[in-house]
């Protein structure tokens, strides 16, 4: 891969801080109450969900241009879950894609599937994390 951009961030655990190299991100981290924490900070699952949703929505715009469809009213929500698996902990993702009425049916399904094939986050998770696509 020929890198066009590299982001860097440093963190010191789930109960600490995450800071990007340019200082634009400087967040307190905390375990969510569901994992025994106080929830008074963000957590890696929220950060991953935000990044994945943003990337998927941008990828959808690119795919939509090729398909000659309008995605201005599309909304993408990534739900990232953490839980125990047979080797410790694992992640799962549900991508909820809200499409306008004009993209219901086969066109919308093809758009979402093509986006999942194209999106860099989807490529990175493929075969590693279960990702469910839900079209709403």
PLY file of the C-alpha trace (Angstrom):
ply
format ascii 1.0
element vertex 136
property float x
property float y
property float z
element edge 135
property int vertex1
property int vertex2
end_header
0.00 0.00 0.00
1.19 3.50 -0.82
0.07 5.54 2.22
-1.64 8.84 1.42
-2.10 9.79 5.09
-1.12 8.34 8.45
-2.91 9.11 11.70
-1.20 8.54 15.02
-2.61 8.52 18.53
-1.25 7.47 21.89
-3.25 5.97 24.74
-2.35 4.53 28.11
-5.24 2.15 28.64
-8.98 2.13 29.09
-8.73 4.29 32.22
-6.51 7.10 30.97
-6.24 9.40 27.96
-6.07 9.15 24.18
-4.23 11.92 22.36
-3.66 12.30 18.63
-0.26 13.41 17.37
-1.72 16.72 16.17
-3.58 17.34 19.46
-7.03 17.46 17.82
-8.08 14.47 19.89
-7.38 14.66 23.60
-9.92 12.53 25.42
-10.38 11.03 28.84
-10.92 7.28 28.59
-13.06 5.27 30.98
-14.65 1.87 31.12
-18.38 1.98 30.42
-20.64 1.02 33.35
-21.46 -2.28 31.57
-17.79 -3.25 32.00
-17.56 -2.07 35.59
-16.40 1.49 34.99
-17.83 4.88 35.81
-18.45 5.84 32.17
-16.96 9.30 32.69
-14.95 9.22 29.50
-15.13 7.74 26.06
-13.99 4.22 25.27
-12.28 2.45 22.36
-15.55 0.94 21.13
-17.13 4.40 20.76
-14.06 5.69 18.92
-14.06 2.69 16.59
-17.80 3.07 15.97
-17.40 6.76 15.07
-14.50 6.05 12.72
-16.19 3.11 11.04
-19.50 4.97 10.55
-17.73 8.00 9.07
-15.56 5.89 6.78
-18.50 3.77 5.61
-20.61 6.86 4.85
-17.75 8.43 2.87
-17.11 5.18 1.02
-20.82 5.02 0.19
-20.62 8.45 -1.43
-17.81 7.22 -3.67
-19.64 4.02 -4.59
-22.87 5.95 -5.18
-21.14 8.25 -7.69
-20.09 5.18 -9.68
-23.63 3.78 -9.47
-25.09 7.22 -10.31
-27.35 7.35 -7.25
-27.88 10.13 -4.70
-26.87 9.47 -1.08
-27.31 12.94 0.42
-29.99 11.69 2.84
-28.16 8.52 3.92
-27.22 7.99 7.56
-24.83 5.35 8.87
-24.66 4.15 12.48
-22.02 1.66 13.60
-22.80 -0.33 16.74
-19.61 -1.86 18.13
-19.99 -4.54 20.79
-17.29 -6.08 22.94
-17.71 -9.42 24.64
-15.98 -12.57 25.68
-15.07 -15.15 23.10
-13.09 -18.39 23.26
-9.73 -16.55 23.30
-10.55 -13.64 25.65
-12.45 -10.70 24.21
-13.74 -9.96 20.74
-15.68 -7.34 18.84
-18.78 -7.45 16.65
-20.27 -4.68 14.54
-23.76 -3.91 13.29
-23.77 -1.33 10.50
-27.20 0.34 10.34
-27.65 2.15 7.06
-30.69 4.37 6.82
-31.57 4.91 3.18
-34.07 7.36 1.68
-37.18 5.93 0.01
-35.60 6.41 -3.43
-32.96 3.80 -2.54
-35.24 1.12 -1.12
-35.06 -2.39 -2.50
-32.45 -3.87 -4.80
-30.61 -0.62 -5.57
-30.09 0.13 -1.88
-29.00 -3.43 -1.10
-26.47 -3.36 -3.96
-25.19 0.04 -2.80
-24.67 -1.12 0.80
-23.00 -4.39 -0.25
-20.71 -2.59 -2.73
-19.82 -0.07 -0.03
-18.96 -2.90 2.38
-16.63 -4.34 -0.26
-15.00 -0.92 -0.85
-14.76 0.66 2.64
-11.25 0.46 4.19
-12.68 -0.29 7.65
-14.78 -3.11 6.22
-11.72 -4.49 4.47
-9.73 -4.33 7.72
-12.40 -6.17 9.71
-13.26 -8.80 7.09
-12.51 -12.24 8.46
-11.61 -10.79 11.87
-14.82 -9.25 13.20
-18.42 -10.22 12.51
-20.06 -7.31 10.67
-23.82 -7.38 10.12
-25.31 -5.01 7.54
-28.79 -3.73 8.38
-30.66 -1.57 5.86
-33.34 0.61 7.38
0 1
1 2
2 3
3 4
4 5
5 6
6 7
7 8
8 9
9 10
10 11
11 12
12 13
13 14
14 15
15 16
16 17
17 18
18 19
19 20
20 21
21 22
22 23
23 24
24 25
25 26
26 27
27 28
28 29
29 30
30 31
31 32
32 33
33 34
34 35
35 36
36 37
37 38
38 39
39 40
40 41
41 42
42 43
43 44
44 45
45 46
46 47
47 48
48 49
49 50
50 51
51 52
52 53
53 54
54 55
55 56
56 57
57 58
58 59
59 60
60 61
61 62
62 63
63 64
64 65
65 66
66 67
67 68
68 69
69 70
70 71
71 72
72 73
73 74
74 75
75 76
76 77
77 78
78 79
79 80
80 81
81 82
82 83
83 84
84 85
85 86
86 87
87 88
88 89
89 90
90 91
91 92
92 93
93 94
94 95
95 96
96 97
97 98
98 99
99 100
100 101
101 102
102 103
103 104
104 105
105 106
106 107
107 108
108 109
109 110
110 111
111 112
112 113
113 114
114 115
115 116
116 117
117 118
118 119
119 120
120 121
121 122
122 123
123 124
124 125
125 126
126 127
127 128
128 129
129 130
130 131
131 132
132 133
133 134
134 135
